[in-house]
Amino acid sequence: MAVAPFVALFLMGLIFWSFFEYLGHRFLFHLDLSHEIGKRFIFLIHGNHHDEPGEKLRNMMPLSVSLPLAGLLWALAHFLGGHSGTTFFLGFLAGYIVYDLVHYACHQYRPKRGILRKLRRHHLIHHYAAPEKNFAVSNDVWDRIFHTKNRALSLIPMRIGLDTRNTGRAGGTGVATYAATLGEAYSEAGIRPAWLHDDLATHANVHNFPQKIKRLVRSTWPNSCVQQTGDGYIGHDLYRTAEIRDRTLHRPISIKADVPPDLMHWTYPVPLQWPGIPNVVTIHDIIPLLHPEFSDTPVKRLHRRLKFWCDNADAIVTVSEAVRQDLIRFFGLPPEKISMLSQSVSFPTDLMAEALTVEAPCPKDGFLYFGTIERRKNVGRLIEAHGRSGTTRPLTLIGALGFGGAEELHALKHHPVPERVRILPWCSRPALVRAIREARCVAFPSLAEGFGLPILEAMILGTPVLTSLGHATEEIAGTAALLVDSTHVEALAEGIKTLDQDDALRAALSSSGRKRAQDFAIEPYARRMKKFYQTLLDR
């Protein structure tokens, strides 16, 4: 047979397969039969795949079925058309092979770009949003021709990976709160979180010598395979091993899984990455780089890690515009790579109810600071300002000592009535809520922040806030707090004196604070996150 007729017949067979694929999927595989035997037949040939679309064995027809069927069809084609029929069948068979490979790839891989990515999105709409649409798999031409194409990608529940680097360990942090809040936002937005767990996160003997040796050996491997669980994935000693690899080899660990999420959102710049899918990282602040005097964080290591993410992340998220601008200036990043998505702040209803019944950890109607007692939080100036203000109301500091915290407390020596300053290293969450609610004012004179969570937690409860002018604290507080130059003790003292005496101002700040806190409610935050992820996945 000449080349031209061969190519023509082959292409005819290929095109016929694509039409056959569309018709079979639309009119046979989704046939609604009333008889039990018919229903069972449809389930066996296709329905079982819809039940578990991610199951590998249900993504391709078994060779025990496809080979005999292919032989039968070839015999029929050869009988009807001889060599021409065989050529036509070869095109038909090539179409089937392409279909099978594309179908398998749609469910088992997450292509970041190109035609396969478009076909995957097209097919997943059929599975998760509109089973009566998008019947073709290897192309969408026939769906377009017969008006059965649905582009409602937003109806597909996204599966977003979230690390548990901070949530999986004892002792909550602001990053842990951020990760938990993201999980709540996912529920609100209809997003399926896939938590990346560490099997040794809370293990008792993680720091003994044998474990350290094992971890050091494991850190030489560039990849870590994780297993699927009911709510995501789990890896072996994942985060500590990645930390050791970063410190010794200056390289991250790559995560591998049989079925990865659609996108991985690292809630903190950890030395991990998930190749093959979009990687997003939240950078909460770069305070150690801008103000190394406020932290004992190794600056070179942090700079290297942040530079890695700035170069390799598909997108960077910040919780304040102040931090976004810091990143743009410090690392020279294009503004469009960084999205300021803020953070949601709320208290669960059961926590609020429990706060009504617990014992108050400090006197009512006093001044309150809560958070780590450290140098950048400016606690020393707060203590000194409290003493200079002339107030007789107590000042309570709730928080553990951090970097430079002991030196900050030296200010007690200069307080005229040091017994009016109470220090609590810790209190329960319900007790803290009660303390905030009953305080005269929450004082948060921090010198460097990425967000300023205590500001909004106080505002939610209607407690006036005294905080610092400039950067993130002013951005988060807006006009709903008393803003002062916290680098000057006199300005702080005047602010404390004002809130000690001015009941009208307190009432106004309480009202404006509650309104300001509504801007950080879970519903708008969930909508922002969903739109951000969808835009990233649509690229």
C-alpha positions in Angstrom: 0.0 0.0 0.0 1.3 3.5 -0.9 2.2 5.9 1.9 -0.6 8.4 1.1 -3.5 5.8 1.4 -1.9 4.3 4.5 -1.7 7.7 6.2 -5.3 8.6 5.2 -6.7 5.3 6.5 -4.7 5.5 9.7 -5.9 9.0 10.4 -9.5 7.9 9.6 -9.2 5.1 12.2 -7.7 7.6 14.7 -10.5 10.1 14.2 -13.1 7.3 14.3 -11.7 6.1 17.6 -12.1 9.6 19.1 -15.8 9.7 18.0 -16.3 6.1 19.2 -14.7 7.1 22.6 -17.1 10.0 23.0 -20.2 8.0 22.0 -19.3 5.0 24.2 -18.7 7.1 27.2 -21.8 9.2 26.7 -24.4 6.6 25.7 -23.1 3.3 27.0 -20.9 3.9 30.1 -23.6 6.2 31.6 -26.6 4.2 30.5 -29.3 4.2 33.2 -30.7 0.6 33.2 -33.5 -0.6 35.5 -32.6 -4.3 35.6 -30.2 -5.4 38.3 -28.0 -7.4 35.8 -27.8 -4.3 33.5 -26.8 -2.1 36.4 -24.1 -4.5 37.5 -22.8 -4.7 33.9 -22.5 -0.8 33.7 -20.9 -0.8 37.1 -18.2 -3.3 36.1 -17.3 -1.6 32.9 -17.3 2.0 34.2 -19.2 2.7 37.4 -16.5 1.2 39.6 -14.1 3.8 38.2 -16.4 6.6 39.2 -16.6 5.2 42.7 -12.8 5.4 43.1 -11.4 7.5 40.3 -7.9 7.7 41.9 -7.5 3.9 42.1 -4.8 2.9 39.6 -6.2 -0.5 38.7 -9.5 1.2 37.7 -7.8 3.8 35.4 -6.9 1.4 32.5 -8.6 -1.6 31.0 -6.9 -4.9 32.1 -4.8 -6.5 29.3 -6.8 -9.7 29.9 -9.8 -7.8 28.5 -8.2 -5.4 26.1 -6.0 -7.8 24.2 -8.7 -10.4 23.3 -11.1 -7.5 22.4 -8.4 -5.9 20.2 -7.8 -9.2 18.4 -11.5 -9.6 17.8 -11.8 -6.1 16.3 -8.7 -6.6 14.2 -10.1 -9.8 12.8 -13.4 -8.0 12.0 -11.6 -5.1 10.3 -9.4 -7.4 8.3 -12.4 -9.5 7.2 -14.3 -6.5 6.1 -11.5 -4.5 4.5 -8.4 -6.6 4.1 -5.2 -4.7 4.3 -7.2 -1.4 4.2 -9.2 -2.6 7.2 -6.0 -3.5 9.1 -4.6 -0.1 8.5 -7.8 1.6 9.6 -7.7 -0.6 12.7 -4.1 0.4 13.5 -5.3 4.1 13.6 -8.2 3.0 15.8 -5.9 1.1 18.1 -3.5 4.0 18.3 -6.4 6.2 19.4 -7.3 3.8 22.1 -3.7 3.6 23.4 -3.6 7.4 23.5 -6.9 7.5 25.3 -5.8 4.9 27.9 -2.5 6.8 28.6 -4.2 10.2 28.8 -6.9 8.8 31.1 -4.3 7.2 33.4 -2.3 10.4 33.5 -5.4 12.5 34.3 -5.9 10.6 37.5 -2.3 9.8 38.6 -0.3 12.9 37.7 -0.6 16.6 38.1 0.8 18.3 35.0 1.6 21.9 35.6 1.1 23.1 32.0 0.4 22.1 28.4 -2.3 20.1 26.7 -2.3 17.3 29.2 -3.1 19.8 32.0 -6.1 21.1 30.0 -7.3 17.5 29.3 -7.0 16.6 33.0 -9.1 19.6 34.0 -11.6 18.7 31.3 -11.9 15.2 32.6 -12.0 16.0 36.3 -15.0 18.2 35.7 -16.8 15.1 34.5 -15.9 13.2 37.6 -16.4 15.8 40.3 -18.7 18.5 39.0 -20.7 17.5 36.0 -20.9 13.7 35.2 -23.4 14.5 32.4 -20.8 16.6 30.6 -17.2 16.3 29.3 -17.4 12.7 28.0 -14.4 12.7 25.8 -11.0 12.0 27.4 -8.2 12.2 24.8 -9.6 15.4 23.3 -12.5 17.8 23.8 -13.5 18.3 20.2 -16.7 16.2 20.2 -17.9 17.8 23.5 -17.5 21.2 21.8 -19.4 20.0 18.7 -22.3 18.5 20.6 -22.4 21.2 23.3 -21.6 18.8 26.2 -18.4 20.7 27.4 -18.6 22.2 30.8 -15.9 24.6 31.9 -17.0 24.9 35.6 -13.6 24.0 37.0 -14.5 25.9 40.2 -17.0 23.2 41.1 -14.2 20.6 41.4 -13.1 20.3 45.1 -9.5 21.2 45.1 -7.2 19.1 47.2 -4.5 21.3 48.8 -1.6 19.9 50.8 -0.8 21.6 54.1 2.3 20.9 56.3 2.0 20.1 60.0 5.5 21.3 60.9 4.1 23.5 63.7 0.6 22.1 64.3 1.9 18.6 64.9 3.9 19.5 68.0 3.2 20.6 71.6 3.1 24.3 72.3 1.1 26.4 69.8 2.7 29.2 67.8 1.4 32.0 65.6 2.3 29.7 62.6 0.3 26.9 64.2 -2.7 29.2 64.5 -2.2 30.2 60.9 -2.2 26.6 59.7 -5.2 25.7 61.7 -7.0 28.8 60.4 -6.2 27.7 56.8 -7.9 24.3 57.6 -11.0 26.1 58.8 -11.0 28.3 55.7 -10.8 25.2 53.5 -13.9 23.8 55.1 -15.7 27.0 54.5 -14.6 27.2 50.9 -15.2 23.5 50.1 -11.5 22.7 49.7 -10.2 19.3 50.7 -7.1 19.7 52.9 -4.4 17.0 52.7 -2.4 17.3 55.8 1.3 16.2 55.6 1.9 14.5 58.9 5.1 13.4 60.6 4.9 10.0 62.4 7.5 11.1 65.0 6.0 14.6 65.6 5.1 13.8 69.2 7.3 10.8 69.7 9.0 10.7 73.2 12.5 9.6 72.1 13.2 11.6 69.0 16.3 13.2 70.4 18.1 10.2 71.8 21.4 9.3 70.2 20.3 6.3 68.0 17.5 8.4 66.5 19.9 11.3 65.8 22.2 8.9 63.9 19.4 7.4 61.9 18.2 10.9 61.1 21.6 12.0 59.9 21.8 8.9 57.6 18.3 9.5 56.3 19.1 13.2 55.6 21.6 12.1 52.8 18.7 10.9 50.7 17.2 13.6 48.5 13.6 12.2 48.5 11.1 11.1 51.0 8.1 8.9 50.1 4.9 9.5 52.0 1.9 7.3 52.3 -1.7 8.3 52.0 -3.9 8.5 55.0 -7.6 9.3 55.6 -6.9 13.1 55.9 -3.7 13.4 53.7 -0.3 11.9 54.0 2.2 10.7 56.5 6.0 10.5 56.3 8.7 9.1 58.6 10.4 11.7 60.8 9.9 14.1 57.9 10.5 17.6 59.3 13.4 17.0 61.6 15.2 15.0 58.8 14.6 17.8 56.4 16.0 20.3 58.9 19.2 18.2 59.3 19.6 17.9 55.5 19.3 21.7 55.1 21.9 22.3 57.8 24.4 19.8 56.6 23.9 19.7 52.8 22.1 23.0 52.2 19.5 21.1 50.2 15.7 20.5 50.6 14.0 17.1 50.7 11.6 16.3 47.8 8.3 14.7 48.7 7.0 11.8 46.6 3.6 10.1 46.7 1.6 7.9 44.4 -1.2 10.5 44.1 0.0 14.0 45.1 -2.4 16.8 46.0 -3.3 19.5 43.4 -1.1 22.0 45.1 1.1 22.1 48.2 0.9 25.1 50.5 3.8 25.3 53.0 2.6 27.3 55.9 6.2 28.1 56.8 9.5 28.1 54.7 10.5 24.6 55.6 13.3 22.8 53.7 10.9 20.6 51.8 9.4 20.7 48.3 6.9 18.7 46.3 8.0 18.4 42.7 5.5 18.0 39.9 2.8 20.2 41.5 2.6 24.0 42.3 4.3 24.8 45.5 3.2 27.8 47.6 4.9 29.1 50.7 3.8 31.6 53.3 6.6 33.9 54.6 5.3 35.5 57.8 8.2 38.0 58.2 11.9 38.5 57.6 12.6 40.2 60.9 15.8 38.2 61.6 17.2 39.6 58.3 16.1 43.2 58.8 16.7 43.3 62.5 19.2 40.6 63.6 19.4 42.3 67.0 15.9 41.0 67.8 16.5 37.3 67.2 19.0 34.5 67.7 17.9 32.9 64.4 21.0 32.0 62.3 20.8 34.7 59.6 22.8 32.9 56.9 20.7 29.8 57.2 17.4 31.7 57.1 18.6 33.8 54.2 19.6 30.7 52.2 16.2 29.1 52.9 14.2 32.1 52.0 16.2 32.7 48.9 15.5 29.1 47.8 11.8 29.7 48.2 11.9 33.1 46.5 13.6 31.4 43.5 11.6 28.1 43.4 8.1 28.8 44.8 5.3 29.1 42.2 3.8 31.8 44.5 4.6 33.4 47.8 1.9 34.4 50.3 2.2 37.0 53.1 -0.2 37.9 55.8 0.5 41.7 55.6 1.3 44.2 53.0 4.2 45.4 55.1 5.9 42.0 54.8 5.1 41.8 51.1 7.0 45.1 50.6 9.9 43.9 52.7 10.3 40.9 50.5 10.1 42.9 47.3 12.8 45.3 48.6 15.1 42.8 50.2 15.1 40.0 47.6 14.2 42.1 44.5 11.1 39.9 43.8 8.6 40.9 41.1 5.5 42.2 42.9 3.2 39.8 41.0 4.9 36.8 42.6 3.8 37.7 46.1 0.1 37.8 47.2 -1.0 39.4 50.4 -3.9 37.3 51.6 -4.0 38.3 55.3 -5.2 35.9 57.9 -8.5 35.0 59.5 -8.9 35.6 63.3 -11.7 34.2 65.4 -12.5 32.3 68.6 -14.5 29.1 68.5 -17.9 29.3 70.2 -17.0 26.6 72.8 -13.9 28.4 73.8 -15.8 31.6 74.3 -18.3 29.7 76.5 -15.6 28.0 78.5 -13.9 31.4 79.1 -16.9 32.5 81.1 -16.5 29.7 83.6 -12.7 29.5 84.2 -10.9 31.4 86.9 -9.5 34.7 85.8 -5.7 34.6 85.7 -5.2 38.3 86.5 -7.0 41.2 88.1 -9.9 42.7 86.1 -9.7 46.1 84.5 -5.9 46.1 84.3 -3.4 46.5 81.5 -2.5 43.3 79.7 0.3 42.1 77.5 0.3 38.5 76.1 2.8 36.9 73.9 6.5 35.8 74.2 8.4 38.1 76.5 11.4 38.9 74.2 13.4 41.9 72.9 11.4 42.7 69.8 8.2 42.8 71.8 9.5 45.9 73.6 8.4 44.6 77.0 11.1 46.5 78.9 9.8 49.9 77.6 6.2 48.8 78.4 7.1 48.1 82.0 9.0 51.4 82.3 6.1 53.3 80.6 3.6 51.7 83.0 5.6 53.0 85.9 5.9 56.5 84.5 2.2 56.7 83.6 1.0 57.2 87.1 -1.7 54.5 86.8 -2.6 52.4 89.8 -4.0 49.7 87.6 -1.9 46.6 87.4 0.1 45.4 84.3 0.0 41.7 83.6 2.5 40.0 81.3 1.4 36.5 80.1 4.0 34.6 78.2 7.2 32.6 78.3 10.6 34.1 78.1 12.1 34.4 74.6 15.3 35.9 73.1 16.4 38.8 75.4 13.4 38.3 77.6 15.3 38.3 80.9 17.0 41.6 80.0 13.6 43.1 79.2 12.4 42.3 82.7 15.3 44.2 84.2 13.0 47.2 83.7 11.2 46.1 86.8 14.1 47.5 88.9 13.1 51.0 87.7 9.4 50.7 88.2 8.2 52.8 91.2 5.8 50.1 92.3 7.1 46.8 90.8 4.5 44.7 92.6 1.9 46.2 90.3 3.5 44.2 87.4 2.5 40.5 87.4 4.2 37.9 85.2 2.5 34.6 84.2 4.7 32.3 82.1 1.5 30.5 80.9 -2.2 30.2 81.2 -4.9 28.1 79.5 -6.5 29.4 76.3 -9.9 29.9 78.0 -8.3 31.8 80.8 -6.4 34.0 78.3 -9.7 34.8 76.5 -11.2 35.8 79.9 -8.1 37.9 80.7 -8.3 39.8 77.4 -12.1 40.4 77.7 -11.8 41.8 81.2 -8.7 43.9 80.5 -8.8 47.7 80.5 -6.5 47.6 77.5 -4.3 45.2 75.6 -0.8 46.8 75.2 1.2 45.4 72.3 4.1 47.8 71.7 6.1 45.5 69.4 9.0 46.9 67.5 8.8 44.3 64.6 5.9 42.1 63.5 4.7 40.2 60.5 1.0 40.4 61.4 0.2 41.1 65.1 -2.4 38.5 66.1 -2.9 39.8 69.7 -4.2 43.1 68.2 -7.1 41.4 66.5 -7.8 38.9 69.2 -8.3 41.8 71.6 -10.5 43.7 69.1 -12.7 40.6 68.6 -13.5 40.7 72.3 -14.1 44.5 72.4 -11.0 45.3 74.3 -9.2 48.6 73.4 -5.6 48.2 72.0 -2.5 50.2 72.4 0.1 49.4 69.8 2.9 50.7 67.7 2.9 53.2 64.8 4.3 51.9 61.5 4.8 48.6 59.6 2.5 45.6 60.2 1.0 46.7 63.6 -0.4 49.9 62.2 -1.6 48.1 59.0 -3.5 45.5 61.0 -4.9 47.9 63.6 -5.9 50.5 61.1 -7.6 53.4 62.9 -9.2 51.2 65.5 -6.3 51.3 68.1 -4.4 54.0 69.9 -1.1 54.1 67.9 2.1 55.5 69.6 5.8 55.6 68.8 6.8 52.6 70.9 10.5 53.5 70.6 9.9 56.3 73.1 8.9 55.5 76.7 7.3 58.8 77.1 4.9 58.2 74.2 4.0 54.8 75.6 3.4 56.2 79.0 1.1 58.9 77.6 -0.9 56.2 75.8 -1.3 54.2 79.0 -2.3 57.3 80.9 -4.9 58.2 78.2 -6.5 54.8 78.3 -6.3 54.7 82.1 -8.5 57.9 82.3 -10.5 58.4 79.1 -13.6 56.2 79.2 -15.1 57.8 76.1 -12.0 56.9 74.0 -12.1 53.4 75.4 -15.7 53.0 74.3 -14.9 54.3 70.8 -11.9 52.0 70.4 -13.9 49.0 71.6 -16.6 49.7 69.0 -14.2 50.5 66.1 -12.1 47.5 67.1 -15.0 45.1 66.7 -15.7 46.5 63.3 -12.1 46.2 62.3 -12.0 42.6 63.4 -14.9 41.8 61.0 -12.5 42.5 58.1 -10.6 39.3 59.2 -13.6 37.0 59.4 -13.4 33.5 58.1 -15.9 33.9 55.2 -14.0 36.6 53.1 -10.7 34.9 54.0 -11.9 31.6 52.6 -13.1 33.2 49.4 -9.7 34.9 48.9 -7.8 31.7 49.5 -10.0 29.7 47.1 -9.7 32.4 44.4 -5.9 32.5 44.8 -5.6 28.7 44.5 -7.9 28.6 41.5 -6.0 31.3 39.7 -2.7 29.5 40.3 -4.1 26.1 39.1 -5.6 27.8 36.0 -2.2 29.1 34.8 
